Amino acid sequence: MRQHMLNGWLVAALVALVCLLGITAYMEVRKDLPRVACMRVLKAADKRPAHLESCSTACCNGTAPSA
C-alpha cells in the first residue's frame, strides 16, 4: 500500500515538473515572438537579413538583443 502511494506522489511530481517546464518554455517563446516577427517582416521587405538595430521602434518596441 505504501509503495502505491509513493508511486502516486512520484507521478504527481513528474506531471507538475512537466507543466512547469512547459509554462516556462511558453513564456520564453511568447516574449521572443515580436522580435522574430519584426526581423521576418523587415527581411521580406528588404530581401536581405535584417538586424535588430535596423528595426523601427514601432515594429520592435525598442527591445534590446539578448546575447
Secondary structure, DSSP 8 states (H G I E B T S, - for coil): -HHHHHHHHHHHHHHHHHHHHHHHHHHHHHHHHHHHHHHHHHHHHHTS---GGGS-HHHHTT-----
